[in-house]
Amino acid sequence: MQYRTFGRLDWKPSALGFGAMRLPVFEEDAGKIDEELATRMIRTAIDRGVNYVDTAWPYHKEQSEPLVGRALGNGYRDKVKLATKMPSWLIKTRDDFDVHLNEQLRRLQTDHIDFYLLHALNKTFWPNLRDLEVFDWAEQAIADGRIGHLGFSFHDDLPLFKEIVDAYDWTFCQIQYNYLDQQNQAGTKGLEYAAARDLGVIVMEPLRGGNLGQPEAPPAVAEIWDRAETRRTPVEWALRWVWNHPAVTVILSGMNVEAHIEENMAIAAAALPNSLTPAECDLVETAARKYKELMKVGCTGCGYCMPCPEGVMIPAVFEVYNKAHLFGNMEEGKFLYAIRLSGGISGTGPGFASSCVACGECLDKCPQGIEIPDFMAEIAEEMEDDQLENRLAMGKKMFTIEAK
């Protein structure tokens, strides 16, 4: 395992951290974690050298923290630094700081959080926490041992990011960063700004919600990767590009199958800072331009927009829609749309884009700032044509045959 510098701290984190936001689940239900598999994966990663585990209050419908707490039993808690996040949107009074931290300690079965983040700071949450004197509270929590170090995760624009960095003597921050998001949110300038102030920088969404990590790249992108002298998978290109930046401390990977551990750890061991050649960096930039040309919606599948009051399966809608355009097979995309969004796979019931009534409840929740109702109208028009019922009937017939 490669270990990196964590800002000004005298501690070396593993370059690969275990992110507990996308654990394996049953029936495509985020709240139904496959505990046996998830626990085995977390412990395997730790046994192989991962020493940073990240979770948060809302992940997996509030089931991630309890699962991580149980997985870190049998001595595993002592082998890692544990990170979780204050649910910023639930903080209404100063008393709420203690209420939520103490509950997180209970859920995680620990007496301290090594790295505690103010979650998803943006133009709404940041002023509220600041005005409630969150820093005074945090200093007390650090003094009494419940928190080791204070940081923040971020989803907004660069000027606000710089304002927050300058507002306190943070130990670290967490940003979304990948080769599609170099100018989005904090971006490269934010990464460098934080690192110049000796902050450790944790990277989330290195694969853009999995869009950059499909086993097979879209044909137009695969053609670009084929030009490289050294052949790599789409996952390796994406992760190597992030690790190529010396300012990056840890990449969080949402590993949900055991093969992800082996693959990511192998990449982490070799992906040293500045290890990509200029030609390889240029190739990644070319691939990024092609992805941006093909991809329709910048959704990472985080699920913060859920649940939808009308039952729209928002992340799944965007995932199927993006893949249809990325791989250029609209007919297959429409079939998968009909089956998956009707509940043919998960049994959850209809979740079509056309069910959206533009109530706007999802808008403030989306960390990517996606105009979700507008996209739902466009997707319904494109994906729900007059053959939708025929595709549904065909899908039901297939599932009936498979069940027999």
N, C-alpha and C positions, 0 to 999 in steps of 0.2 A: 504494500500500500504506500502511496505517496502521501507525505505529510507536509503541510504548508504553514506559513506564518499567519497568525491571527492578530493582525493589527499590532497593538503595543503589548499584548499579553505574552507572558512567558509560558506558552502552551502551544503545542502543535496539533492542529486538527487534521483528521484524515481528509484528503481532497474530496472524497466521496462521502456525503452524509446520507443517512436514511430518512427520507421524507415519508411521514405516515398519513399522507393525504389521499393516496390512491392504493390502499391495501386491497388484497384479493377479497371479493365478496361473493355472496350467493344471489342468484336470480337478478343480477344487475341492480340490486338494491344497496345503496351506499351504507345503509344502516345495518346490513347483515354481513358483518365481517366474517370471513373464514378464519376463525381464531387459531385453529391448529396450524394452518399454513402460514398465516401472518406471523405468528409467534416464532415458528421455525425459521422463517426468512430473516426476521430481525436478529435473532440470536446467531444465525449463520453469518450474517454480515458483520456482527460484532466479533465473532470468533475469527473472522478473516481480516480484522484490523480497522473496521469502521468504528469511530469513537464519538460521533455526533449524531444524535437522534432528534428529529424535529416533529412536533405535532402542534395541534391548536384546538381551541374550544369547539369550533363548529365542524371540524372534519368528521366525515362519516356520520353525519347526523348526531354529533356529540358522543360518538362511540369510540373515536380514535384515542383520546386521552386515557380512558379506562383500559383499553386494550394494551396500549403501550405500557401503562403501569403494571399490568399483569405480566407482559412479556419481559419486563426488566426485573422480574423476580429471580430467585435462585442465584443472586450475586451479580446479575448483569447490570444492575443500576450502578454499581461501583466501577464498571468498566467504561462508562460513557459520560459525556456531557449531555445533559438533557435540555432541550429548548421547547418552550411552548409560548403561547401568545395571549395577551389580554384581549378579550372580545370588546373592542373599542365601541362598537355600535350599541352595546348594552349598558354602557357607563352613563348614568344620569346624575349621580351625586358622588361626592368624594368617598362616601362609605362603600360604594360599589367596587372600588379598587380592592379593598380587603375581602369583601364578600366573594368576588370571583377568584382572586388568587388563592384564598383558603380552600375553595371548592376544587380548584385545579390540583392543589397539593393532595387533597383527599383522593381525587380521581386517579392521580398518578402514583399514589401510594409512596410518597416521598416527603421529606421535610424541607426540601429546597429545590428550586429551579436554577440550574446553572446559568442559562441564558434566557432571559425573559424579554419578549418583544411586545411593543404596542402594535397591535395588529392592523394592517391595511390602512395606514395613515393616508388621508386625503384631505381635500378642502373642507369636508364636513367633520370628520372625526378629530383631526388635529387641533383646531381651535378649542373644541370642547374639552379635550384632555388637558391642554395647556392651561386653560382658564380655571380648571378644577385643581390646578397645582399638582399635576401628576409627578413632577420631578421631586417635589418635597416628599410626597408619599413614597416614591421609589427609593429615595435615599434612606428612609426609615426601614423599608422592607429589606434593603441591602444590609443595613446595620443590624437588623435582628436575624439575619441569616436565611430568610425565605427566598431571596433572590441573590444570585451571584453577580450577574452583569446585566445591564439594561441596553436594549437595542430597539429597533423598530423595523417593521416591514412596510412596503410602500407601493401604492398604486395611484399615481397622479402624474403631474408634469414636472419637468426639471427645475423650474424656479422654486416650486414648493419644496422639492427634495432638498435643494441647497439651503433653504430657510430652516428646514427641520434639522439638517445636519449641524448647522451653526447654532442651534438653539440650546444645545446641551452637550456635555462631555460624554457622548455615547461611546460604548465599547465596540458596537457593530451595527450593521444594518442588513436588511434582506431585500433584494431587488429582483424583478423579472428581467432576465437577460438571455438572449440567444441571438443567432445571426440575423433573425428577422426583426429584432427589437433594438437595434443599435441606436435608433433615434426616438424610440418610443419610451414613455415613462422616464425613469432615471437615465436609461441608456448608457452608452459608453462614457459620455461626459460625467454622468452621475457616478459611475463606477470609479472613474479616476479622481473625481472630487472627494469622494469618501476615503479612498485609499490614501490620498495626499494628506488627509487629516488623521492618519493612523487608525482608521476604523477597519475591522475585519468586515469583509463583504461576502455574504451568503447569497448564492444565486438560486432562484427558483425558476421553474418553467424553462429549463435549458433545451427541452424538446418541443416547446410551444404546445403543451398539452398533448404530446404524442404525435403531432402533425409532422415533425421532422424526424421521427423515429420509426416510421413504418418499415417492416422487414424489407419490402421492396419500394424503392422510391418511385414517384410518378415517372412515366416514361421520359418526359421532357427533362426532368431533373436527373434521371439515371444516365441519360446521354452525356450530361455534364460531368458527373462523377466518373464516367468511363474514360474521360480524358486524362485522369490523374495517373502519374507514374506508379504511385502506391495505391493499391485498391483498398477501399475501406467501406464499411456498411454506412447507411445513412445515420445511424445512431453514433457511430464513431466519429464521423465528420462533425456532427453537431456538438458532441461533448468535447472533442479535441479543440474545437474552435473556442469554446468558452474557457477551457483550462489553459489555452494558449496565452491568456491574459494574466500577467503576473499579479495584478491587483485582485484577482479572484481568490477567495479563501477556501470556500467549500461549495460544491455543487450538490444540491438536494435532488435526489432522483426518486420519483414515486414508483418504486419497484413493486409489481404485483404478481409476478411469476418468478420462480426460482432461477430460471435462466437469465433474468435481468441482472441478478447479483453477479453471476459469473462474468457476463458480458461487460457490465459497468466497471467491475473491479479490474478486469484486464486492461480496459481502456485507461482507467485512472492511473494505473501503475506506469504507463508509458507516456501519458499526455503531460509532459513537463512544460513549464512556461517557455514561450518563444520557440517551441519545437516544430511548429509548422513553417514551411518554407514560404517565401513571398509568392511563389507561383501557386502554392496550395491555398494561401489566403485569398488570392485573386479568384481562384476557382470557387471558393465558398461564396464570395461576393456575387459571382455569376449565378450560382444556384439560388442565392437569396432573391435575386431579381426575378428569377423564373418562378419561384414559389409565390412571391407577391403578385405576380401576374396571374397565376392560376387560382390562388386561394381567395375565396369570396368573403369569409368572415373570420375575424381575428379572435375566435373563441379558443380558450385553453381547456375547456371542460372542467373547470374548477367546481362548478355546481353551486356557487354562491347565489345564483339567481333563483334557485329552487327552494321550496316547492312553488310551482305556478298555481294560482288559485283556480285556473281553468283546466289544469291537468296537462298543459303543454310540456312535453319532454324537451326542454330548451337545449341543453347540451347535446342530446342525441340528434335533434333536428339539425343543429349546426354541423355535427360530426359527419352525418350521412351526406349532407349537402356539400360540404367541403370535399369529401372524398370523391363524390360524383364528378366534381369539376377538376380535382387534382389528377384523377386517372382518366378523365375524358370518356367515361362510359356512363352516359346519362340514363340509358335504358336500365342497366343493372342498378344504378343508383336509385332510380324510381321504385324498382322492385324492393330493394332493401329498405327504402323509406316506408313503403306501404307495410311491410312485415314488421319491422322493428318498432315503428311509431304506433302501430295498431295494438301492440302488446303481444304480437305473435311469438316473440322470443321470451319476454319476461312475464307475460301474463298480467301486466299492470293496467291494461286498458288503453283506449285511444289517447294519443299525445300529439296529434297532428298540428302543424303550424296554423292551420285554418281555425283551430280552437281559440287562438289568441284574440282577445277583445280589446287589446291596447289599453289595459288598465294602468300600465306604467309601473306596477309594483316591482318589477325586475330591474328597472333602470338604475335606481340608486344602489342596488346591490352588486351590479356588475363591475368588477375591478378593471375591466378593459374599456369601459365606457361605450359599449356597443349599443347602438340604437335598436334594441331587440324587437320591439313591435314593428318597426319599419321592415326589418329583415324578414320577420314572420310573414308579413303580407306578400313580399316578393317570393319567398320560398313556397308558400301555399299556391301561388299562381303558377310557378314553374314545375313543382313536383306533384301537385294533386290535379292531374289532368283527367280526361274522361275515361281513362283506362285504370283508374285507381281501384275501383271495385273488382275489376278482373284480376288485378295483381293480388288483392286481398284474398280472393277466392282461391287463386292458385297457391298462395302461401299456406292457407289453412289446409288445403288438400295435402301439401307436402308434409306439414306437421302431423297430420293424421296418419299418413303412411309411415313416417318415422316412428311414431308412437307405437305402431303395431309391430 
